[in-house]
């Protein structure tokens, strides 16, 4: 892990969401996991990981969220994902990210 991502200001938070039954994605996995590394001084996502089987999906989602601020909640992230991630499980991805961000703010307070 790079020094910029691994310093005293960064925290790791995780969130999970169930994938809707009846989707092809549900046949592969029933849950999507999201791990975020957040700079707690600036509330900016430094790194991320998702539990998708296909690495391209993980990489695309990581590129969408890294550098985004969570200081004003999920608005910026939600808009970006709704506009650019058109894969199955979009709602579950947003729910997993929201759970991770909510956990971050619960501990930060």
Secondary structure by P-SEA (a helix, b strand, c coil): cccccccccbbbbbbbbbccccccccccccbbbbbbbcccccccccccccccccaaaaaaaaaaccccccccccaaaaaaaaacccccaaaaaaaaaaaaaaaaaaaac
